[in-house]
Amino acid sequence: MSWQLPAALPAALRNELVSQFHLEAQSERGNQQSPSNSNCHPTTSAKRKRKKRPLVSREESCWWKKFLTNEKRILQLDMNTWEARLFGKNFRLPFDIFLKLYDMTISNGWYDPHRKDCTNLLCKDLELLLLGVLYTLATGASHLYVYIQTDISKEVHRKFFIHWTSKFAEKKDEYVYILREEEEDDDQLQRILNDYSSIGLPGCIGSVDCVHIGWNRCPAYQKNIFKGSKGYPSVVFEVVSDHRRKILSISYLHPGTRNDKHIVKFDAAVSNLHDRNLFLGRQSWQARVECAHC
């Protein structure tokens, strides 16, 4: 639309009207472009508020109701009850051993049950976190499944699993050993010998076998090394245990292509027995070794 000012207007008024017209035209063009600019730059819009997940108390979780109420604790301490057998099937150990692991975690400072988060609330319950570790070790379940049973975030379970297992692995030598040169182990050695003698194996102090653990994320370039007779990639450990299934020794990791006869040659526990580096201070063991070589 075109328009013209009357020719009779004074020059000063004419210039003022023209400048005002240009200012109004520029403001209209700016208003028309502002919606498109806001679409091109969505960061200028208001951020959507995140919904907070409601906090769930530990007493409302599935595992707490099933295993950790006062009534369940009393029943699970008796190994002859159905509740104790159910706890053992799920977590692969008795309830009293679970309580010892709980006390060990606190006494060693691996976890502070009274610590608070940034919102000044108590952190998640240690007993439920420890049950999650044991269940994952026993069944290979994912942290997502453990989250469903405990109402504790799977990321919290994942971090605690790595932290607790690494701390507990540092204490391996305190619990896994094939008998040491100490007087208090004489009774344990005699018990092991009596157990094997009762089944017709006098002089035996342990059973040896190799266990394959599948490696489902083995890199493609290493499959020819770790894929053995099992038909899938695996790692192998040689384990020595007594007749009561107490683990006495564990070898270091071997690829799945190696067999038992090859791995036993590199087992330090078996080599020490063959080289007479163990039990030399015991007269009963010396007598058995001498008779064996007569």
N, C-alpha and C positions, 0 to 999 in steps of 0.2 A: 504494500500500500504506500503510495507516494503522496506527499503533501508539500505545499509551498507557503511560505510566510507572505503576508501582504507587503507590497512594495512600499507602502506609506509608513511602515514602522521605523522608528529611529534605529540607527546602527547599533547603539549600545544594547537596547532591548533585544534586537535581533540576535546578537552574539550570545546573550545570556540564555535565550530560549534554545538555541542550537546546542550549547554545552549541556544544558539540563536534559535535553533529549538523548544525547549520547550517553550520559550517565545512566539513565533509566534503561536504555537498550543493553548496556553492559551488565547491569544487575539482573535483567531478565535472562540473558544468556547464561549467567552463572547459576541461577536457580534451576534452569533446565538441565545443566550438565551435572549437578550435584548428585542426583539419584544414580546415574550411571557410574559416577566415580565411587560411590559407596559399594556398588556391586562388584566393581573391579578390585576393591581392597576390602575383603571381608574381615580383615584383622581389626578394622576400626569399629566393628559391631561389638555389642556387649557379649562377654563370654558366658557360656551356659554353666550354670552352677551344678557341681557334682553332688549326687545324692549319697549320703553317708549310710553305709550298711549298719543296721542296728546291732549293738553289742549283745552277744549271747553269753550268759554265765556258764561256768564250767559244769554246774549241776544239771543243765539242760541238754548237754551233749550226749550222744548215743553211748559212747564208751564209758562215760562216767556213770550213767545209770546201770550199765551192764556189768562193770567190773570194780568201780571205785566207791560205791556207797558203803556205809559202815557195816551193813548186814552182809554185803558181798565180800568185804575184806575178811571178816571173821570166817565165813564159809570157805574161802579160797586158801586159807592157811591150813586147812585140813585136807591132806592129799587124797582122802577117801571120798570126798564129796564130788558131785557132778560139776559144781561151779569151779573147783580146782582143776578138774580135767579139761573143762572148756577153756579156762585161761591158758593152760599149757598147750592146747591144740592151736590156739590163735597166736601165741607169742613165743612158743617153743622153750619155755622155762617156767619153773614154779613161781608162785606169787611171792614167796619169801626171798627168792633171789632177786626179783624185781625191786623189792624194798631195799635190799642191800645196794643195788645199783643206784637207786634214788639217793640213799645216804652218801654213797661214794661221790656222786655228782656234786652234792652240796659241800661235803667236807673238803674236797679238792679244789673248790672254787670255780668249777666249770660253769656254774649258772647260779645267779643270785635270785632266789624266789621272791624276794621282797623289793626288787628294783621296779621302778616306775618308768613309763614312757614320757614323751614330750607333753602329753595332756594331763600328766600327774595321776594316771591310772596305773594300777598294777599290771605288769606284763602277764602273758599267757601262763597257764598252769604248767608246772614242770612235769607233773605226773602224766598228763596227756601228751606232752611233747615226747617224753621217754617211751610211752607206749607206741607212739608213731614210729620211733626209731626201731624198736624191737619188731614191730609188725612188718616194716619194710625189709628188714634183714631176714625175717623168717619166711616171708611169702613173695618178696619182690614186688609188692604193690606200689603203685605210684603215689606221690604226695597228694595228688588230687583226691584219691580215694580216702586217704587218711584225713584230709580236710573235711570230707563229708561226715566222717565218724566223730570228729572232735570239734568241729566248728572253729578251727584255728586255720588261718590262711596257709595255703600250700607253700607259699614263699617262706613263711616263718618255719614251717616244717623242714623245708629243704635246707635252709641255713643251719638250723639246729642239728639236723642229721649229719651234715659235713663237720660241724664243730665238735659234736659229741663223739663220733666215731674216730676222728683224728686224735682226740684226747685219750680215748680209751685204748687206742692202738699203741700209745706210748707205754702202757702198762702191760704189754703182751708178755714180757719176760717174767713178770711176777706170777703169772698164772699158767703159762704154757712152757713147760720144760720137761725133759726126760729123766728127771731125778738128778740132784746135785750131790756133790761130795760133802754132805752135811749129815750129822748124826740124826736129826729129826726125820730125815728121809729114809732111814733104815726100816722103820715100820711100814712106810708106804711101799718100799721095794719088796718086803716080805709079803705084804698083802697081795701085790701083783703076782708074785711067784705062786702063792697059794691058789689064787684064782685060776691061773693057767694049769697048775698041777691037778686041780679038781676036774678038768675036762681032758686030761690026758696029754698035756703039753708041759712037762716039767722043765724048768730052766728058761722058759719063755718070759720076756718082760715087755712085750708089746706086739701089736699087729700093725702091719704097714700096707697101705694101699694109696693109689692116686685117684684124685677126684677132678673131673672136668667141669668147668663152669663156662657156659656159653657166652660168647661175646657178640651180641647182636649189632654192634656198631663198629665192627672191625673195618679198618680202611681197606679199600679194594686192593691196594698194592701189597698188603700183608696177608691176604687170605691164603695164599699158597704156603705160608709159614704156620699159620694157626689153624688151618682146616685139616684135621686128622681123620682118624678112623670113625669118629662120631658123625661125620658128614656135614658138620657146620663149624665155624671158627670157635675156638675155645682156648682157655688157659688152664694149666694143670698145676695142682699142688699135691705134693706127697705128704700124707698125714700119718703120724704114729699115734696110736691110742692103746689104752689098756683094755682089759676084758669088760670093764664097766663103762666103756665108751668115753672115758676122760682123755682129752687130747693132750698128748705129751710133747709133740713136735710138729712143726709145719715148715716145709721147705719154701724156698723162694719161688717166684713165678716161672713156669716153663711154657713154651708154645705147645699147642694141641697136637702137633705132629710127632712129638716125642712119646715113647711108650714107657711103661713102668720100669723095665729092665735098664733103660738108658738113664732115667731120672734118679734111680736109687744110687747110682754111682757118684752122684754129685750131692747127695744128702749128707749134711754135716753130722747129724745125729747118728746115722747108721755108720758113717766112716769112723766116728769116735769109738763106737762099740767094737768095730773090727780091729782098730788100732790099739785097743786096750787103754784108751784115754779116759774112760769112765769107770767108776766103781773100783778102782785099783786099791783104795784104802779099806775096802771091806773084805774081811777074810772069807766070808761065805761066797762072795763073788769070785775071789781069786781061786778058791777051790774048784768052783764050777768051770772056770776057764782052763785050769790045768787039767782037769779030767777030760774036757772036751778035746784037748790036744794030745792026750795020751795015745 
